[in-house]
Amino acid sequence: MFVLTGFWLCTLAGVTLIHWILPERWRGWWLALASAAFLGWLSPLSLAFLSGLTLAIYFLTAKAERISGRKLLILIALAGGLLALCKTHMALIQPVADLGAAGNGDILIPLGLSYYTLRCLHYGIEKCKGTIPAHPFRDFIFYIFYLPTFMTGPIHRFPAFEKDMRRKRWDPFVFARGLERILFGYVKICFCANLLATGVFGQLIETHAVAGGSLEAWLLMIQNGITLYFQFAGASDIAIGFGLLLGFNVMENFNFPFLARNISDFWTRWHISLTSWCRDYVYMGTAAVTRNTMLAALASMLAMGLWHEVSWRYLIWGLYQGAGILIWQKFQTLKPHLPRSENKYVHSAARAGSTILTLLYVMLAMYFVRFSSLEESFSQAAKIVLPWR
């Protein structure tokens, strides 16, 4: 992962040091300049994409407290179309799981595009609603060119960012929290994900599981889910910690998702910034138009899947997650009519069972999109779902 490189650590330290040395009025411009330089160093094409999108939004929203629906549609077409085009290109050229980053040498998808596109859409939608008050456009530039959340999110919102921009000050306790959070992030990535899940657990799988068998598929599915969680949660911790070093409170992205008791609960704990974005702008919009919460839930999960990658495997991933939510919603309507027990051990067993079932359900989806071909994805899924075959 890029956050493990010396270049990233030097960038983090240097940006933070200069940020607090500079006078207050220059700090926002310094962060924007440092972010642009960082992006330009890694990928000039990515910097050109982001700069062009920022200028387009400036011409659409400048000096307007509230933009029209027509301008919002143009903004959605520009930002959403660019994201869809790049995601489709990535799926055709290099069909691997999207980490929002690069291939070997050449950038197949602009760095950070997945995250700053949703921030731009959030900004445009809220400007159309009139919920964002008038502000200097430089605040939007500072918001978009914000280095800590470039690579892996979280997808923070403009009002909270602007509030921090105006109120932030040096606070040694907040700075210490940031260092602690970064340390936790590196422990999750280096120790939990790389050493334990990939190294130790991987060695156990290789030693004790028959290659190509159902047991190996089960263990690889569990390993994949654990590794993905600790890597992603660790990267989010580093981004949040970096933000705290600079005086910003970036929203949380994970809340012990593997302890979720049902699929709906899971999606309030996993990648919270993305799921809350889809809830506010996909689920609520679809529900308002169709008056159908089940269709809205399905639309949200499909949007989330295609946000990762425009491909058949992520389309199936979205349908699978949406089906899980629809089944859970239907179960909620039947639950009052089912027999209930007052025995505390029965309740504890039911809670444990629902947690394990939820965990296996979501891990299967994570494992399914790990493979580049649908044939291999279905073959591996069959070994897990139908181990007796």
LINNOR-V647812 format. One line per field, one symbol per residue. ss: DSSP state (@ for helix, = for strand, . for the rest). phi: phi as a letter, one per 20 degrees, with the letter a starting at -180 (. if undefined). burial: # if it has 24 or more other ideal C-beta (glycine too) atoms within 12 Angstrom, else .. A space follows every 50 residues. Layout:
ss: ???
phi: ???
burial: ???
//
This chain:
ss: .@@@.@@@@@@@@@@@@@@@@..@@@@@@@@@@@@@@@@@@@.@@@@@@@ @@@@@@@@@@@.......@@@@@@@@@@@@@@@@@@@@@@@@@....... ............@@@@@@@@@@@@@@@@@.......@@@@@@@@..@@@. .......@@@@@@@@@@....@@@@@@@@@@@@@@@@@@@@@@@@@@@@@ @@@@@@@@.....@@@@@@@@@@@@@@@@@@@@@@@@@@@@@@@@..... ......@@@...@@@@.....@@@@@@@@@@@@@@@@@@@..@@@@@@@@ @@@@@@@@...@@@@@@@@@@@@@@@@@@@@@@@@........@@@@@@@ @@@@@@@@@@@@@@@@@@.....@@@@@@@@@@@@....
phi: .ffeeffffffgffffffgefffgfdffffffffffffffffbgffffgf fffffffffedgmdfbefffffffffffffffffffffffffecfcgfdm cdeeneeebggnggeffffffgfffffffnedfgbfffffffffedggdg ecmfefdfgffffffedfbfbffffffffffffgffffffefffffffff ffffffeddfgnefffffffffffffffffffffffgffffgfffendde ffdbblffdfebfffgeeddlgffffffffddffffffeelcffffffff ffffffffaebffeffgffffffffffffffffegfeefcdeffffffff ffffffffffffffffffefefdfgffffffffefcfef
burial: ###....#..##..##..##......##.#######.##..##..##.## #.##.###.##.....#...##..##.###.###.######..####### ##....######################...#..#.#.############ ############.##..#.....##.###.##.###.###.###..##.. ##..#..........################################### ####..##.########################.##......##.##### ######################.###.#...................... ...##..##############.....#..##.##.....
//
